[in-house]
Amino acid sequence: MTPPLPDALPDLLPDAVTDEAAIQSRAAAPQLSPRKPDSKFLLSHPAHFIALGFGSGLSPVAPGTAGTLWAWLAWLVLENWLSPAGMGWLIAASLVVGWWACTVAATHMRVADPGSIVWDEVVAFWLILWLVMPAGFYAQLAAFVLFRFFDAVKPGPVAWADKAFKGTGARGGFGIMFDDLVAAFCTLLVIAIWNFV
């Protein structure tokens, strides 16, 4: 039998298995309905604030697009203070923190991949901009449109990535991030082919 975990740890890793009694109580617990995020939810936990893209994920229309627009604006501001290497470190840290934040927020919302969680779009679009910059406005706009296409339509490998890690807990949190990283890769591949031709 696994020893019980400290009380704070299940909040950090909501799917942590503590012991046989916990497994049985989860199986017997009634299913709760999904929680719709609002400003109170956004501010109730640091993970919610991050996962919902500092509030951009609360957009009633196309929250993924709103999150990507927020990412673009944030990038334009951040690049004034951070070097390209600094932006790379920020992206790397954002991937790890995003995995945790998406895991916690999705668990608290009781939904495997809520549309209002947009940190995956933020980090993926930062990755694209980091690799294509310096670029003019129209090149950035093309990257934005391509990324939104791959993220929303989910052709081929993006659809596979979206289905590969569905679920709850840390696996689900990774899945939330993973399909957008594949969409970013597809975007970068199209841009590379365009530049090569």
C-alpha atoms as one frame of an Amber mdcrd trajectory, in Angstrom:
protein
   0.000   0.000   0.000   1.282   3.480  -0.866   1.779   5.847   2.099  -0.651
   8.805   2.219   0.501  12.030   0.582   0.551  15.423   2.338  -2.756  17.309
   2.144  -1.398  20.000  -0.219  -0.057  17.555  -2.792  -3.410  16.363  -4.217
  -4.175  19.995  -5.129  -0.885  20.213  -7.025  -1.367  16.823  -8.690  -5.136
  16.347  -8.586  -5.062  12.789  -9.905  -2.513  11.532  -7.381  -3.363   8.086
  -6.108  -2.968   8.094  -2.335  -4.271   4.701  -1.173  -6.905   2.062  -1.805
  -9.549   3.921   0.241  -9.091   7.029  -1.905  -9.476   5.007  -5.095 -12.691
   3.442  -3.821 -14.105   6.765  -2.611 -13.428   8.346  -6.009 -15.212   5.491
  -7.748 -18.210   5.825  -5.423 -18.349   9.651  -5.557 -21.185  11.204  -7.557
 -20.208  12.798 -10.854 -20.187  16.589 -10.602 -21.224  18.752 -13.514 -18.579
  20.808 -15.340 -17.769  24.204 -13.875 -18.017  27.209 -16.189 -15.142  29.617
 -15.532 -15.807  33.230 -14.591 -13.768  36.050 -13.062 -14.187  34.541  -9.579
 -12.800  31.198 -10.829  -9.985  33.027 -12.664  -8.793  34.721  -9.483  -9.370
  31.809  -7.079  -6.104  29.971  -7.833  -2.809  30.959  -9.541  -3.132  27.970
 -11.883  -6.521  29.233 -13.089  -5.079  32.688 -13.805  -2.237  31.206 -15.846
  -4.242  28.505 -17.650  -6.962  30.971 -18.647  -4.328  33.217 -20.228  -4.572
  36.009 -17.659  -8.282  36.299 -18.456  -8.163  36.045 -22.258  -9.699  32.564
 -22.047 -12.877  34.071 -20.585 -13.727  35.545 -24.001 -17.294  34.461 -24.860
 -16.330  34.164 -28.533 -13.366  32.102 -29.794 -11.327  31.962 -26.570  -8.467
  30.170 -28.366  -8.190  33.036 -30.830  -8.411  35.561 -27.984  -5.628  33.719
 -26.152  -3.456  33.680 -29.265  -4.033  37.415 -29.788  -3.066  37.995 -26.145
   0.083  35.911 -26.736   0.982  38.025 -29.765   0.518  41.287 -27.862   2.440
  39.949 -24.838   5.272  38.865 -27.144   5.533  42.344 -28.667   5.810  43.824
 -25.176   8.178  41.200 -23.753  10.631  41.336 -26.653  11.494  44.892 -25.566
  12.920  43.568 -22.281  14.119  40.042 -23.038  16.815  38.833 -25.402  16.030
  35.943 -27.767  17.727  33.597 -25.277  15.622  35.101 -22.473  12.479  34.503
 -24.516  13.584  30.908 -25.056  13.968  30.405 -21.304  10.569  32.015 -20.734
   8.989  29.596 -23.218  10.692  26.607 -21.585   9.497  27.684 -18.125   6.020
  28.408 -19.503   5.772  24.855 -20.834   6.449  23.348 -17.408   4.289  25.838
 -15.492   1.601  25.514 -18.166   1.460  21.739 -17.784   0.820  22.185 -14.057
  -1.644  25.077 -14.516  -3.644  23.316 -17.245  -3.790  20.143 -15.138  -5.089
  21.973 -12.068  -7.542  24.245 -13.932  -9.020  21.426 -16.043  -9.434  19.287
 -12.928 -11.156  22.097 -11.049 -13.430  22.716 -14.066 -14.129  18.963 -14.334
 -13.543  19.005 -18.112 -10.761  17.162 -19.974  -9.804  20.023 -22.351 -11.853
  23.169 -21.703 -11.892  25.773 -24.454 -11.285  28.521 -21.912  -7.846  27.082
 -21.073  -5.674  28.992 -23.526  -2.189  28.784 -22.024  -1.470  26.058 -24.573
  -2.163  28.545 -27.383  -0.071  31.206 -25.658   3.048  29.056 -25.299   2.717
  27.469 -28.741   2.362  30.853 -30.445   5.306  32.236 -28.465   7.341  29.301
 -29.760   6.344  30.139 -33.337   7.193  33.822 -32.936  10.503  32.980 -31.248
  11.529  30.877 -34.250  10.284  33.192 -37.040  11.355  36.545 -35.621  12.487
  38.992 -36.768   9.527  39.173 -39.097   7.326  41.967 -40.352   3.666  42.409
 -39.498   2.361  40.394 -42.466   4.665  37.461 -41.741   3.502  37.490 -38.113
  -0.118  37.693 -39.285   0.440  34.728 -41.620   1.908  32.759 -38.699  -1.125
  33.696 -36.588  -3.615  32.592 -39.277  -1.754  29.339 -39.975  -1.523  28.487
 -36.280  -5.209  29.209 -35.696  -6.067  27.018 -38.700  -4.029  24.061 -37.432
  -5.266  24.504 -33.862  -8.961  24.898 -34.731  -9.343  22.493 -37.679  -6.877
  19.912 -36.297  -5.851  18.198 -39.537  -3.797  14.979 -39.531  -1.101  14.996
 -36.869  -2.846  17.662 -34.791  -5.973  15.485 -34.549  -3.807  12.535 -33.512
  -2.087  14.633 -30.828  -5.446  15.942 -29.600  -6.730  12.391 -29.052  -3.482
  10.778 -27.872  -3.420  12.252 -24.362  -7.071  12.938 -23.539  -7.998  12.448
 -19.945  -7.658  13.931 -16.527  -4.786  14.710 -14.240  -1.197  15.177 -15.377
  -1.748  13.123 -18.551  -4.673  15.334 -19.533  -2.720  18.486 -18.691   0.095
  17.308 -20.937  -2.460  16.565 -23.671  -3.866  20.086 -23.457  -0.383  21.451
 -24.178   0.739  18.768 -26.643  -1.761  19.228 -29.488  -0.991  22.953 -29.654
   2.722  22.220 -29.830   2.014  19.909 -32.779  -0.074  22.698 -34.364   2.913
  25.022 -33.838   5.210  22.477 -35.504   2.842  22.228 -38.506   2.735  26.029
 -38.731   6.516  26.246 -38.677   6.773  23.486 -41.283   4.480  25.382 -43.685
   6.459  28.592 -43.108   9.751  26.752 -43.738   8.419  25.219 -46.963   7.116
  28.615 -48.094  10.510  30.223 -47.402  12.347  27.406 -49.177  10.211  27.619
 -52.326
